[in-house]
């Protein structure tokens, strides 16, 4: 009876160890024509890293990392390392000393510049984590090679050239159209400027005419006042008849 109980206990322990091993080891990578999707399952958390399937030297690439808690878990750290050959492209702690609830997510976007040397190879990816749930603290780490870096082929360069040429032709067409509009607007501006100059001349002439009219009016008023005063004066000096 005791032997059977020990065998049962041993079997349970083996199942637990297998379950823990499954949680620690998986690192599933799936690739499409445009991107690689790396999924991982650690103790209490799982995540997904998306990055391009291919890249070229000197090119900017974008990576997305999402981490989700599967249980009430304390995450001591989650670290992401991305290298190309001996060159460290990224090495940061994504989560540090954080309690997470089931379904809680953490996500980041990473922009990387692919070095110009070496001209070919693959990006090295390493995702490490330490998680805790009483009474277990589990350290998990997995790595693989992902994005393929290579020089552009002649056909790709030719396609890029054709695309740039099409953009150039479109910009030239837009420039010619804008230049035509500019010439038309400039012509209207010159016409309005001439009209404005003519109006300024007319305004100046009108001001001079107004000044002349005001001067004549003042002279007329003064003359009238003098005439009235003279008339009154002589009227008063007229001898009286008896």
Secondary structure by P-SEA (a helix, b strand, c coil): caaaaaaaaaaaaaaaaaaaaaaccbbbbbbcccbbbbbbbcccccbbbbbbccccccbbbbbbbbbbbcccccccbbbbbbbccccccccccccccccccccbbbbbbbbbbbbccccbbbbbbbbbbccccccbbbbbbbbbbcbbbbcccaaaaaaaaaaaaaaaaaaaaaaaaaaaaaaaaaaaaaaaaaaaaaaaaaaaaaaaaaaaaaaaaaaaaaaaaaaaaaaaaaaaaccccc
